[in-house]
């Protein structure tokens, strides 16, 4: 009898773990659908629109790196809930396209996983929720300590920084951050 219980227990545990993983992926897929819809609504109306009623955030921009087929909806703020669903716009920084540096941060293993494939010279398109579009060129990347980013919020240029944890393949958090810097090269709105 114990020989049959062990495989049954293992099968039950495997089914539970598989279901949990499938639930997480289904939730992430649905969240992206709702974020896209909320972003499109914001662009159409010019008003912030929450992706679901209890959200503490709303879409403020879409980042696209067409060379690698990457796209992400950026949410207002960097609360735990916001970062669970997408990159967040750091409050103390300007909006994309404004003089200064706009900083977006996200998790390395989800929404900013694509940063590992962005190369110097790549074009990064940012569409704000007011419909204005800005084109940036990636011009530098660095790995820094979390409290020594080197980001100058008082810059007189028009800059974009995408930040995430480093190294990309780590399973534990650490003090290092990957910083991708880009400079504005054009605007469509």
C-alpha contacts under 8 A as a table, 3 or more apart, distances in Angstrom:
res1	aa1	res2	aa2	distance
1	X	4	X	5.46
1	X	5	X	6.55
2	X	5	X	5.07
2	X	6	X	6.38
3	X	6	X	5.71
3	X	7	X	7.16
4	X	7	X	5.72
4	X	8	X	6.35
5	X	8	X	5.08
5	X	9	X	5.99
6	X	9	X	5.16
6	X	10	X	6.16
7	X	10	X	5.01
7	X	11	X	6.01
8	X	11	X	5.05
8	X	12	X	6.10
9	X	12	X	5.07
9	X	13	X	6.11
10	X	13	X	5.14
10	X	14	X	6.00
11	X	14	X	5.03
11	X	15	X	6.07
12	X	15	X	5.10
12	X	16	X	6.23
13	X	16	X	5.12
13	X	17	X	6.17
14	X	17	X	5.15
14	X	18	X	6.02
15	X	18	X	5.10
15	X	19	X	6.01
16	X	19	X	5.08
16	X	20	X	6.12
17	X	20	X	5.06
17	X	21	X	6.23
18	X	21	X	5.15
18	X	22	X	6.09
19	X	22	X	5.03
19	X	23	X	6.01
20	X	23	X	5.08
20	X	24	X	6.35
21	X	24	X	5.21
21	X	25	X	6.41
22	X	25	X	5.19
22	X	26	X	6.05
23	X	26	X	5.06
23	X	27	X	6.00
24	X	27	X	5.13
24	X	28	X	6.17
25	X	28	X	5.03
25	X	29	X	6.14
26	X	29	X	5.10
26	X	30	X	6.15
27	X	30	X	5.16
27	X	31	X	6.03
28	X	31	X	5.07
28	X	32	X	6.30
28	X	85	X	7.13
29	X	32	X	5.24
29	X	33	X	6.46
30	X	33	X	5.08
30	X	34	X	6.26
31	X	34	X	5.08
31	X	35	X	5.98
31	X	51	X	7.99
31	X	85	X	6.71
32	X	35	X	4.95
32	X	36	X	6.05
32	X	85	X	7.61
33	X	36	X	5.23
33	X	37	X	6.27
34	X	37	X	5.07
34	X	38	X	6.08
34	X	51	X	5.36
34	X	52	X	7.37
35	X	38	X	5.04
35	X	39	X	5.99
35	X	51	X	5.34
35	X	59	X	6.76
35	X	73	X	6.83
36	X	39	X	5.07
36	X	40	X	6.10
36	X	73	X	7.10
37	X	40	X	5.18
37	X	41	X	6.14
37	X	51	X	7.33
38	X	41	X	5.04
38	X	42	X	6.15
38	X	49	X	5.57
38	X	50	X	6.21
38	X	51	X	5.03
38	X	58	X	7.53
38	X	59	X	6.75
39	X	42	X	5.05
39	X	43	X	6.25
39	X	49	X	7.26
39	X	58	X	7.96
39	X	59	X	5.40
39	X	60	X	7.26
39	X	61	X	7.49
39	X	73	X	7.58
39	X	129	X	6.35
40	X	43	X	5.13
40	X	44	X	6.14
40	X	129	X	7.82
41	X	44	X	5.08
41	X	45	X	6.07
41	X	47	X	7.99
41	X	49	X	6.75
42	X	45	X	5.29
42	X	46	X	5.23
42	X	47	X	5.12
42	X	48	X	5.33
42	X	49	X	5.63
42	X	59	X	7.74
42	X	129	X	5.51
42	X	130	X	6.93
43	X	46	X	5.33
43	X	47	X	7.49
43	X	128	X	7.74
43	X	129	X	4.81
43	X	130	X	5.13
43	X	131	X	5.15
44	X	131	X	7.83
46	X	129	X	6.87
46	X	130	X	5.15
46	X	131	X	7.77
47	X	129	X	7.98
47	X	130	X	7.71
48	X	58	X	6.38
48	X	59	X	7.25
48	X	60	X	7.65
48	X	129	X	7.59
49	X	58	X	5.90
49	X	59	X	7.26
50	X	53	X	6.50
50	X	55	X	6.18
50	X	56	X	7.86
50	X	57	X	6.42
50	X	58	X	4.64
50	X	59	X	7.29
51	X	55	X	6.75
51	X	58	X	6.39
51	X	59	X	7.76
52	X	55	X	5.54
55	X	58	X	7.32
55	X	81	X	7.94
56	X	81	X	7.39
56	X	82	X	7.39
57	X	75	X	6.18
57	X	76	X	5.47
57	X	77	X	6.92
57	X	82	X	6.21
58	X	75	X	5.35
58	X	76	X	5.70
59	X	73	X	6.38
59	X	74	X	5.64
59	X	75	X	4.34
59	X	76	X	6.21
59	X	129	X	6.93
60	X	73	X	7.62
60	X	74	X	5.76
60	X	75	X	5.49
60	X	76	X	5.91
60	X	89	X	7.86
60	X	128	X	5.78
60	X	129	X	4.95
61	X	73	X	5.88
61	X	74	X	5.01
61	X	75	X	7.12
61	X	126	X	6.51
61	X	127	X	5.35
61	X	128	X	4.13
61	X	129	X	5.33
62	X	71	X	6.96
62	X	72	X	5.66
62	X	73	X	4.44
62	X	74	X	5.77
62	X	125	X	7.96
62	X	126	X	5.55
62	X	127	X	5.15
62	X	128	X	6.48
62	X	129	X	7.89
63	X	70	X	8.00
63	X	71	X	5.48
63	X	72	X	5.30
63	X	73	X	6.42
63	X	74	X	7.19
63	X	124	X	6.82
63	X	125	X	5.75
63	X	126	X	4.67
63	X	127	X	6.73
64	X	69	X	7.50
64	X	70	X	5.59
64	X	71	X	4.35
64	X	72	X	6.70
64	X	124	X	5.74
64	X	125	X	5.06
64	X	126	X	6.45
65	X	68	X	5.99
65	X	69	X	6.06
65	X	70	X	5.12
65	X	71	X	6.46
65	X	118	X	7.78
65	X	122	X	7.38
65	X	123	X	6.27
65	X	124	X	4.94
65	X	125	X	6.43
66	X	69	X	4.68
66	X	70	X	6.21
66	X	71	X	7.91
66	X	123	X	7.63
66	X	124	X	7.65
67	X	70	X	7.88
67	X	122	X	7.33
67	X	123	X	7.83
68	X	117	X	7.27
68	X	118	X	7.58
70	X	114	X	6.50
72	X	86	X	6.97
72	X	87	X	7.24
72	X	111	X	6.64
73	X	86	X	6.27
73	X	87	X	6.85
74	X	86	X	5.97
74	X	87	X	4.80
74	X	88	X	5.40
74	X	89	X	6.51
74	X	104	X	7.37
75	X	78	X	7.80
75	X	82	X	6.30
75	X	83	X	7.99
75	X	86	X	6.38
75	X	87	X	6.03
75	X	88	X	4.72
75	X	89	X	6.11
76	X	82	X	7.46
76	X	88	X	5.65
76	X	89	X	5.19
76	X	90	X	7.55
76	X	91	X	7.63
77	X	82	X	6.77
77	X	88	X	5.11
77	X	89	X	5.04
77	X	90	X	5.49
77	X	91	X	5.83
78	X	81	X	7.91
78	X	82	X	5.75
78	X	83	X	5.85
78	X	87	X	7.71
78	X	88	X	4.76
78	X	89	X	6.45
78	X	90	X	6.17
78	X	91	X	7.96
78	X	105	X	7.50
79	X	82	X	5.16
79	X	83	X	6.24
79	X	88	X	7.92
80	X	83	X	5.31
80	X	84	X	6.16
81	X	84	X	5.17
81	X	85	X	6.86
82	X	85	X	5.54
82	X	86	X	6.24
82	X	87	X	7.35
82	X	88	X	6.38
83	X	86	X	5.15
83	X	87	X	5.70
83	X	88	X	6.01
83	X	106	X	6.07
83	X	107	X	7.10
86	X	106	X	6.56
86	X	111	X	5.77
87	X	104	X	6.21
87	X	105	X	5.36
87	X	106	X	4.27
87	X	107	X	7.41
87	X	111	X	6.32
87	X	112	X	7.35
88	X	104	X	5.42
88	X	105	X	5.36
88	X	106	X	6.28
89	X	93	X	7.77
89	X	102	X	7.62
89	X	103	X	6.05
89	X	104	X	4.58
89	X	105	X	6.63
90	X	93	X	5.85
90	X	102	X	7.78
90	X	103	X	5.75
90	X	104	X	6.04
90	X	105	X	7.18
91	X	94	X	7.79
93	X	100	X	7.58
93	X	101	X	6.21
93	X	102	X	5.24
93	X	103	X	6.14
93	X	153	X	6.76
94	X	98	X	6.17
94	X	99	X	7.37
94	X	100	X	6.19
94	X	101	X	6.00
94	X	102	X	4.90
94	X	103	X	7.72
95	X	98	X	5.81
95	X	101	X	7.93
95	X	102	X	5.43
96	X	101	X	7.67
96	X	102	X	5.34
96	X	126	X	7.10
96	X	128	X	7.18
96	X	134	X	7.26
96	X	159	X	7.79
96	X	160	X	6.90
97	X	102	X	7.99
97	X	133	X	8.00
97	X	134	X	6.05
97	X	158	X	6.39
97	X	159	X	7.79
97	X	184	X	7.33
97	X	187	X	7.86
98	X	101	X	7.72
98	X	102	X	7.84
98	X	158	X	6.15
99	X	155	X	7.66
99	X	156	X	6.14
99	X	157	X	5.72
99	X	158	X	4.75
99	X	159	X	7.52
100	X	153	X	6.13
100	X	154	X	6.10
100	X	155	X	5.14
100	X	156	X	5.75
100	X	157	X	5.66
100	X	158	X	5.28
100	X	159	X	6.11
101	X	151	X	7.98
101	X	152	X	7.41
101	X	153	X	5.76
101	X	154	X	7.75
101	X	155	X	6.83
101	X	157	X	7.55
101	X	158	X	6.20
101	X	159	X	4.55
101	X	160	X	5.40
101	X	161	X	6.92
102	X	159	X	6.32
102	X	160	X	4.87
102	X	161	X	6.20
103	X	160	X	5.99
103	X	161	X	4.76
103	X	162	X	5.97
103	X	163	X	7.33
104	X	160	X	7.97
104	X	161	X	6.35
104	X	162	X	5.03
104	X	163	X	6.28
105	X	162	X	5.82
105	X	163	X	4.68
105	X	164	X	5.71
106	X	110	X	7.81
106	X	111	X	6.08
106	X	112	X	5.66
106	X	163	X	6.69
106	X	164	X	5.46
107	X	110	X	5.65
107	X	111	X	6.02
107	X	112	X	5.84
107	X	113	X	7.45
107	X	164	X	5.72
107	X	165	X	6.63
108	X	111	X	6.79
108	X	112	X	5.04
108	X	113	X	4.90
108	X	164	X	5.42
108	X	165	X	5.65
108	X	166	X	7.36
108	X	168	X	5.84
109	X	112	X	6.81
109	X	113	X	5.17
109	X	168	X	6.98
109	X	169	X	7.80
110	X	113	X	5.35
111	X	114	X	7.40
112	X	115	X	5.54
112	X	164	X	6.81
113	X	116	X	6.40
113	X	168	X	7.40
114	X	117	X	5.54
114	X	118	X	6.89
115	X	118	X	5.15
115	X	180	X	7.81
116	X	168	X	7.28
118	X	122	X	6.48
118	X	138	X	7.90
119	X	122	X	5.60
119	X	138	X	7.00
120	X	137	X	7.66
120	X	138	X	5.02
120	X	139	X	5.09
120	X	140	X	6.11
120	X	141	X	7.78
121	X	137	X	5.63
121	X	138	X	5.15
121	X	139	X	5.95
122	X	137	X	5.66
122	X	138	X	5.42
123	X	135	X	6.71
123	X	136	X	5.68
123	X	137	X	4.61
123	X	138	X	6.40
124	X	135	X	5.87
124	X	136	X	5.04
124	X	137	X	6.00
124	X	138	X	7.04
124	X	182	X	7.93
125	X	133	X	7.15
125	X	134	X	5.84
125	X	135	X	4.62
125	X	136	X	6.23
126	X	133	X	5.74
126	X	134	X	5.19
126	X	135	X	6.34
126	X	136	X	7.82
127	X	131	X	6.15
127	X	132	X	5.75
127	X	133	X	4.36
127	X	134	X	6.33
128	X	131	X	5.43
128	X	132	X	5.44
128	X	133	X	6.36
129	X	132	X	7.40
131	X	189	X	7.22
132	X	187	X	7.81
132	X	188	X	6.61
132	X	189	X	4.36
133	X	187	X	5.71
133	X	188	X	5.02
133	X	189	X	5.33
134	X	184	X	7.12
134	X	185	X	7.91
134	X	186	X	5.94
134	X	187	X	4.39
134	X	188	X	6.23
134	X	189	X	7.45
135	X	184	X	5.88
135	X	185	X	5.67
135	X	186	X	4.97
135	X	187	X	5.88
136	X	159	X	7.83
136	X	160	X	7.40
136	X	182	X	5.70
136	X	183	X	5.16
136	X	184	X	4.24
136	X	185	X	5.26
136	X	186	X	6.95
137	X	182	X	5.10
137	X	183	X	5.48
137	X	184	X	6.53
137	X	185	X	6.51
138	X	180	X	6.99
138	X	181	X	5.84
138	X	182	X	4.07
138	X	183	X	6.67
139	X	180	X	7.95
139	X	181	X	6.00
139	X	182	X	5.27
139	X	183	X	6.93
140	X	180	X	6.11
140	X	181	X	5.22
140	X	182	X	6.93
141	X	178	X	7.20
141	X	179	X	5.46
141	X	180	X	4.42
141	X	181	X	5.88
142	X	178	X	5.87
142	X	179	X	5.30
142	X	180	X	6.76
143	X	166	X	7.20
143	X	176	X	6.49
143	X	177	X	5.55
143	X	178	X	4.61
143	X	179	X	6.20
144	X	148	X	6.30
144	X	149	X	5.61
144	X	150	X	8.00
144	X	176	X	5.49
144	X	177	X	5.32
144	X	178	X	6.56
144	X	179	X	7.40
145	X	148	X	5.23
145	X	149	X	6.43
145	X	175	X	5.65
145	X	176	X	4.55
145	X	177	X	6.09
146	X	149	X	6.18
146	X	175	X	5.45
146	X	176	X	5.48
146	X	177	X	5.69
149	X	177	X	7.80
149	X	179	X	7.65
152	X	155	X	5.63
155	X	158	X	7.86
157	X	183	X	7.83
158	X	183	X	6.16
158	X	184	X	5.53
159	X	181	X	7.35
159	X	182	X	5.81
159	X	183	X	4.62
159	X	184	X	5.91
160	X	181	X	5.94
160	X	182	X	5.06
160	X	183	X	6.23
160	X	184	X	7.56
161	X	179	X	6.58
161	X	180	X	5.54
161	X	181	X	4.66
161	X	182	X	6.27
162	X	179	X	5.93
162	X	180	X	5.13
162	X	181	X	6.69
163	X	177	X	6.67
163	X	178	X	5.65
163	X	179	X	4.66
163	X	180	X	6.35
164	X	177	X	5.57
164	X	178	X	5.33
164	X	179	X	6.81
165	X	168	X	6.97
165	X	173	X	7.43
165	X	174	X	7.43
165	X	175	X	7.91
165	X	176	X	6.15
165	X	177	X	4.40
165	X	178	X	5.80
166	X	169	X	7.91
166	X	170	X	7.33
166	X	174	X	7.30
166	X	175	X	7.98
166	X	176	X	5.26
166	X	177	X	4.88
166	X	178	X	5.41
167	X	170	X	5.53
167	X	176	X	7.44
167	X	177	X	7.75
167	X	178	X	7.62
170	X	173	X	7.32
